[in-house]
């Protein structure tokens, strides 16, 4: 083979692999601009979504995150799933988010019916009151998750685990606390062996979803008190908080918000400097989160900064975003597009974020490529090096 023919052959081989990588870029995990995108759970004919609803936990390189899985149903509307088939699932990684295994919530003890955990009458166990206190919230294996029967006014239940979610105990009743109804997801901070703060969605006076409260237990979950309301009742809604703690008594939360007139979806923030007794509205971390809006996920990083993950939703192409704050959430840097341009319509987002021991961020969310003729909704993770954006 002469030299020119050899180079021509090499050129066509390289061209083949280039086009093959483009064709299959959504079929495998791939890296883009130093960000690794991983498929956590993907199955044709199935729908997977909403990691923000069920919680995320981390122990060194082990990560556990909840999501909803059901039958794909294109005719269902914006969320293309058959709710009758929806169940709680969990994804577990033992290598910092690189690879994942899937666990069934029902098989692990989540035996009560919830909004997207549609058990049959024969399967479902009625919730009961917690009769013995949870021994130690600070136990390394402890996790708790809150669920709701209706996303407007509940009622809500909870499960807890002492072995990293490998087996759940419950369902247990959660009280309405004198509100029009608690219909919550999972956002909590452990303060001590018997003391835990939880931040809850509750119904507005009209029975529709729309407000956030700070609740607390000081006796291992036997009793809960409503400590404070975050802000006045909005015309639209403020729901789905993500909260961090600074020092002994400062709390900072970012909340999914919607205005009705004029219509706008965005992220709102509140701060408390007295342990959650009172709250002050802060600057909006994100002015616009797109069509239908999306919840935030907040983490306090090892270097003291805050990282905020969220989605901008659009029927013409959505994006997963990240912002950093170096002053405990008082101001925020520019939006960083972690993922975009790969055909995702508006049915995406609901992220959860944690930081690995090596400093990399792991963002878990649901995604699709519907604009590229693959409508499957699936769970993805993006592994990000914060240093790339300093």
Residue pairs with C-beta under 8 A, 6 or more apart in sequence:
1 9
25 342
26 342
26 343
26 369
26 372
26 374
28 39
29 36
29 37
29 38
29 39
30 36
30 37
31 37
32 339
33 388
34 385
34 388
35 338
35 339
35 382
35 383
35 384
35 385
35 388
36 98
36 382
36 383
37 339
37 380
37 381
37 382
38 97
38 98
38 99
38 100
38 380
38 381
38 382
38 383
39 378
39 379
39 380
40 65
40 91
40 100
40 364
40 378
40 379
40 380
40 381
41 48
41 67
41 69
41 89
41 91
41 100
41 102
41 378
41 379
42 48
42 376
42 378
42 379
43 376
43 378
44 72
44 376
45 71
45 72
45 376
46 69
46 70
46 71
46 72
46 376
47 68
47 69
47 70
47 71
47 72
47 73
47 79
47 80
47 81
47 82
47 86
47 376
47 377
48 67
48 68
48 69
48 89
48 366
48 377
48 378
48 379
49 67
49 68
49 79
49 81
49 347
49 350
49 366
49 377
49 379
50 67
50 68
50 116
50 350
50 366
51 65
51 66
51 67
51 350
51 351
51 352
51 364
51 365
51 366
51 379
52 185
52 240
52 295
52 297
52 349
52 350
52 351
52 352
53 66
53 67
53 68
53 116
53 185
53 186
53 350
54 65
54 66
54 67
54 68
54 88
54 90
54 145
54 147
54 185
54 186
55 65
55 66
55 143
55 145
55 185
55 186
55 352
56 63
56 64
56 65
56 66
56 297
56 352
56 353
56 354
56 364
57 63
57 64
57 65
57 143
57 164
57 165
57 354
58 64
58 354
58 355
58 356
59 140
59 164
60 357
61 93
61 94
61 95
61 96
61 356
61 357
62 92
62 93
62 94
62 164
63 92
63 93
63 96
63 97
63 354
63 362
63 364
64 90
64 91
64 92
64 143
64 164
64 165
65 90
65 91
65 352
65 364
66 88
66 89
66 90
66 105
66 145
66 186
67 88
67 89
67 90
67 91
67 366
67 379
68 81
68 86
68 87
68 88
68 89
68 116
68 117
69 86
69 87
69 89
70 81
70 82
70 83
70 84
70 85
70 86
70 87
70 116
71 81
71 82
71 85
72 80
72 81
72 82
72 375
72 376
72 377
73 80
73 81
73 82
74 80
74 375
76 82
76 83
78 292
78 346
78 347
79 347
80 347
80 375
80 377
81 377
83 116
83 118
84 118
85 118
86 116
86 117
86 118
87 104
87 105
87 106
87 116
87 117
87 118
87 119
88 104
88 105
88 106
88 110
88 114
88 116
88 117
88 147
89 102
89 103
89 104
89 105
90 102
90 103
90 104
90 105
90 108
90 165
91 100
91 101
91 102
91 103
91 364
91 379
92 100
92 101
92 102
92 103
92 165
93 99
93 100
93 101
93 381
96 356
96 357
96 358
96 360
96 362
96 383
97 356
97 362
97 364
97 381
97 383
98 383
100 381
103 165
105 117
105 168
106 117
106 119
106 123
108 165
108 166
108 167
108 168
109 159
109 161
109 167
109 168
109 169
109 170
110 117
110 159
110 168
110 170
110 171
111 119
111 123
111 124
111 125
111 170
111 171
112 119
112 124
112 125
112 126
112 127
112 147
112 157
112 159
112 170
112 171
113 119
113 124
113 149
114 147
114 148
114 149
114 157
115 147
115 148
115 149
115 150
115 151
117 147
125 171
127 157
127 170
127 171
127 172
127 173
128 171
128 172
128 173
129 172
129 173
130 172
130 173
130 221
130 222
131 222
133 194
133 219
133 220
133 221
133 222
134 142
134 144
134 160
134 194
134 220
134 221
135 162
135 193
135 220
136 142
136 193
136 194
137 144
137 190
137 191
137 192
137 193
137 194
137 195
137 196
137 220
138 190
138 192
138 193
139 162
141 161
141 162
141 163
141 164
142 160
142 161
142 162
142 190
143 160
143 161
143 164
143 165
144 158
144 159
144 160
144 161
144 186
144 188
144 196
144 221
145 158
145 159
145 160
145 168
145 186
146 156
146 157
146 158
146 174
146 184
146 185
146 186
146 188
146 198
146 200
147 156
147 157
147 158
147 159
147 171
147 184
148 154
148 155
148 156
148 157
148 182
148 183
148 184
148 185
148 201
149 155
149 156
149 157
149 183
150 181
150 183
151 183
151 201
151 209
152 181
152 183
152 203
152 207
152 208
152 209
153 180
153 181
153 182
153 183
153 202
153 203
153 207
153 209
154 174
154 176
154 181
154 182
154 183
154 184
154 203
155 173
155 174
155 176
155 181
155 182
155 183
156 174
156 182
156 183
156 184
156 200
157 170
157 171
157 172
157 173
157 174
158 170
158 171
158 172
158 174
158 221
159 168
159 169
159 170
159 171
159 172
160 168
160 169
160 170
160 172
160 221
161 167
161 168
161 169
162 169
172 221
174 182
174 184
174 224
175 182
175 224
176 182
177 202
177 213
177 215
177 224
177 225
177 226
178 226
179 202
179 203
179 211
179 213
179 226
180 202
180 203
180 204
180 205
180 207
181 202
181 203
181 207
182 200
182 201
182 202
182 203
182 213
183 201
183 202
183 203
183 209
184 198
184 200
184 201
184 202
185 201
185 240
187 198
187 199
187 200
187 240
187 241
187 242
187 243
187 253
188 196
188 197
188 198
188 199
189 196
189 197
189 243
189 244
189 245
189 251
190 196
191 197
193 220
194 217
194 218
194 219
194 220
195 216
195 217
195 218
196 216
196 217
196 221
197 214
197 215
197 216
197 227
197 243
197 251
197 276
198 214
198 215
198 216
198 217
198 224
199 212
199 213
199 214
199 215
199 230
199 241
199 243
199 253
200 212
200 213
200 214
200 215
201 209
201 211
201 212
201 239
201 240
202 210
202 211
202 212
202 213
203 209
203 210
203 211
204 210
204 211
204 233
204 234
204 237
205 233
208 237
209 237
209 239
210 233
210 234
210 236
210 237
210 238
210 239
211 229
211 230
211 231
211 233
211 234
211 237
211 238
211 239
212 229
212 230
212 231
212 238
212 239
212 241
212 253
212 255
213 226
213 227
213 228
213 229
213 230
214 226
214 227
214 228
214 229
214 230
214 251
214 272
214 276
214 279
215 224
215 225
215 226
215 227
216 224
216 225
216 227
216 276
217 223
217 224
217 225
227 276
227 277
228 272
228 276
228 277
228 278
228 279
229 279
230 238
230 241
230 253
230 255
230 270
230 279
231 238
231 268
231 270
231 279
231 281
234 257
234 258
234 259
235 259
235 260
235 261
236 257
236 258
236 259
236 260
237 256
237 257
237 258
238 255
238 256
238 257
238 258
238 268
239 255
239 256
239 257
239 295
240 255
240 256
240 295
240 296
241 253
241 254
241 255
242 253
242 254
242 255
242 295
242 296
242 297
242 298
243 251
243 252
243 253
243 298
244 251
244 252
244 253
244 298
244 299
244 300
244 306
245 251
245 252
245 300
246 252
246 300
246 328
248 275
249 272
249 273
249 274
249 275
250 271
250 272
250 273
250 328
251 271
251 272
251 275
251 276
252 269
252 270
252 271
252 272
252 282
252 298
252 306
252 328
252 329
253 269
253 270
253 271
253 298
254 267
254 268
254 269
254 285
254 296
254 298
254 308
254 329
255 267
255 268
255 269
255 270
255 296
256 265
256 267
256 268
256 289
256 293
256 294
256 295
256 296
257 265
257 266
257 267
257 268
257 293
258 264
258 265
258 266
258 293
259 266
264 288
265 288
265 289
265 290
265 291
265 292
265 293
265 294
266 284
266 286
266 287
266 288
266 289
266 293
267 284
267 285
267 286
267 289
267 296
267 308
267 310
268 281
268 284
269 281
269 282
269 283
269 284
269 285
269 329
270 279
270 280
270 281
270 282
271 279
271 280
271 282
271 329
272 278
272 279
272 280
282 329
282 330
283 330
283 331
283 332
285 296
285 308
285 323
285 325
285 329
285 332
286 296
286 308
286 310
286 321
286 323
286 332
286 335
288 312
289 310
289 311
289 312
289 313
290 311
290 312
290 313
290 314
290 318
290 346
291 313
291 314
291 315
291 346
292 313
292 346
293 313
294 310
294 311
294 312
294 313
294 349
294 350
295 310
295 349
295 350
295 351
296 308
296 309
296 310
296 351
297 308
297 309
297 310
297 351
297 352
297 353
297 363
298 306
298 307
298 308
298 309
298 353
299 306
299 307
299 353
299 354
299 355
299 361
300 306
301 307
301 355
301 359
301 361
301 386
302 355
302 359
303 359
304 326
305 324
305 325
305 326
305 386
306 324
306 325
306 328
306 329
307 322
307 323
307 324
307 353
307 355
307 361
307 386
308 322
308 323
308 324
308 325
308 332
309 320
309 321
309 322
309 338
309 351
309 352
309 353
309 361
309 363
309 365
310 320
310 321
310 323
310 349
310 351
311 318
311 319
311 320
311 321
311 348
311 349
311 350
311 351
311 365
312 318
312 319
312 321
313 346
313 347
313 348
313 349
314 345
314 346
315 345
315 346
316 371
317 340
317 341
317 343
317 344
317 345
317 371
318 340
318 344
318 345
318 346
318 348
318 349
319 337
319 338
319 339
319 340
319 341
319 344
320 337
320 338
320 339
320 340
320 348
320 349
320 351
320 363
320 365
320 367
320 382
321 335
321 336
321 337
321 338
322 335
322 336
322 338
322 361
322 363
322 384
322 389
323 332
323 333
323 334
323 335
323 336
324 332
324 333
324 336
324 386
324 389
325 331
325 332
325 333
326 333
333 389
336 389
338 363
338 382
338 384
339 367
339 380
339 382
342 369
342 372
343 368
343 369
343 370
343 371
343 372
343 373
343 374
344 367
344 368
344 369
344 370
344 371
345 368
345 370
345 371
347 366
347 368
347 370
347 377
348 365
348 366
348 367
348 368
348 377
349 365
349 366
350 365
350 366
351 363
351 364
351 365
352 363
352 364
352 365
353 361
353 362
353 363
353 364
354 361
354 362
355 361
355 362
356 362
359 385
359 386
359 387
360 383
360 384
360 385
360 386
361 383
361 384
361 385
361 386
362 381
362 382
362 383
362 384
363 381
363 382
363 383
363 384
364 379
364 380
364 381
365 379
365 380
365 381
365 382
366 377
366 378
366 379
366 380
367 377
367 378
367 379
367 380
368 374
368 375
368 376
368 377
368 378
369 375
369 376
